[in-house]
Amino acid sequence: DSASFLSLSAFSLLSLCFFFLSLSPLSQRCRMSRFKNSAEQNATHQRILQELLKREDNKVCVDCGAKGPRWASSNLGCFMCIRCAGIHRNLGVHISKVKSTTLDTWTNEQIETMQQNGNAIVNAMFEAKLSGTRMPTETTDDRSTERFIRDKYELRKFYSASVTASAPSPAAAAAAAAAA
């Protein structure tokens, strides 16, 4: 009958509460341990990103050459200024996943992508066929900069997968030289 079902349900619910309460200290320790590991991992990731930003090619924005980029595309593996980061966000996450190098948390996979690539490698691939196209600078108007970035990443007008990492594009070399 319904009275015995209710009493059984109440008893089962009460038993479950006591069961979970008995696991609470262990559960709390596990959560604290994960939090501590997560905080340590975030600190490690921040150190790695700061070291990557010290490389010559990463000292300037991948797209406009502005000094001191603090944003990145975690799936492309390049660093950019805040203006170009806004344009990358508008491309959509299927093209570029923008993160702050200082404010966001990063996964191990995202850090590995940043370590494997960097601005020189990304520009070597995405600007391989950049002959005659005018590259934006930090003073170029937003509309022209957005058109260039869309051509570069969305339409892949200048892209070549056959370019190796050891041969940075002329544009990347010029941007790194200008930053020095």
N, C-alpha and C positions, 0 to 999 in steps of 0.2 A: 504494500500500500504506500501511499504518498508520504505518510508520517515517518515510516521507517527509511524511505529513500532520503528524506530531508535530514534525518538524524545521521544517516550513514554519510551523506554528503558533507554535513557540517563536521563530522568526525574526520573525514578524509581531508577536508580543507585545513582543519586544525593541525592534523598530523603533518601535512605538507609545510605549514608555517613553521612548526617546530624543527622539521628537517632542514629547511633553508636557514633558519636561525642558527642551528648547530654548525652549519658550514660557513657561516658568516665570517669568522676570523680568518679561516683559510682563504676564503674568497677575497677578503680585503687584502690579505698579504699578496695574493696573486695579482690583484689589480694594482697595488702599490708597486710591485716589482715591474709590471708591464709599463706603468707610468714612468718609473725611474729609467728603465731601458729606453723608453720612447724619448724622454728628455735628453738622455745621453746620446741617442742616435741623432736627434735634431741638432744637438751641439756639434757632433761630428760632421754632419752634412753642411752646417753653416761654415765650419772651418774649411772644408773641401771647396765649397763655392767661393769663399774668399781667396783661396789659393788659385783657383781657376781664373778669377778676375784679375790676377796679377800677371797672367800670361800676356805678352804683347798684343796678340790678335784679339784678346778679350777685353782690352782696356778701352775699346771704342765700340759703339753700337754697330751691330752686324749690318744694318741697313743704311744709316745716315752718317755714321762716323762720329757722332757726338761722344765726347769723353765721359768716362765714368758710368757705364751702364749698370743699372741695379735691378733689371728685370731680365727674364729669360724665357725661352720657349723650351719646355722640358721634353717635348717629343722631338724637336729638331736638334736641340743641343747647342743653342747659341744665346748670346747675351745682347740686350738691347736697352735703349733709353726709354723713358716713360712715354714719350710721344709715339714711338714706333710700337711699344707694347700695346698701346690703345688700339692701334691699327691692326696688330696681330690678333687681338681679342675679337675684333670685328670679322676676321676671316673665318672664325668658328673653330671649335676644338678639334674638328676632324682634320684641320690643317696645322694649327699652332695652339699649343696649350701654354698659356702665359702664367708665370708665377713670379712672385717677388723673391729676390735672392736673400732677403733679410726677414720678411714677415711671414712667409708661408712655410709649411712643413713639406718635406720632400721624401719620396720613397727611394729605396736603394736603386731601383731600376732607373728612375729619373736621374739620379746622381751619376750612375754609370753612363747614361746617354750623354750627359754634359761632359764627363771625362773623356769619352771616346770621340766626341765631335769638337765643339768649340767654333768660334767665328771663322777661323781660316778654313776649316774643312767644309763648313756649311756654305761659305761663299765660293769655295772652289767648285762645289757641285752646282749650286743654284745660280752662279754667275759665270759659268763656264763659257757660255755663248753670248756674252754681254758686249759685243762689239757695236759701237756707235750709239749705245743707249746712255743717256745722261743719268748718272747716279745722283740721288738726292744728298744734300748735306743737312746739317742741323738747321740751316736757315731757309731751306726750300719750303715752299708753301705746303700745307697739309694735304691738299688735293693731289698735287703732283707726287708727294711722298707716298700717299696711299695707292695711287695708280702703279707706281714702281713696285711696291711691296706685293700688291695683288698680281702683277705680271710675274714677279719673281717666284712666289710661293703657290698661289692659287692656279695660275695658268701655266706656270713652269716654262715660261718663254725662253729663259736662259739656261735651263737645267741640262746637265749631262751626268748620268750615273757612272760613266766610265772615267771620270776625273778622279785621280788618287789624292789622298790626304797630303802627300808630300809636295804637291804642286798647288799652293794657294793661288787664287785668282789674282789678276793684276789689280783689281779694285781692292781686294783684301790687303794686298801688300802696300798699296798706296795709303789706305786708311791707317794701317799700323805705323807706317813711316810718318804720317802727319801727326799721329799721337805722340811720337817720341820727341 
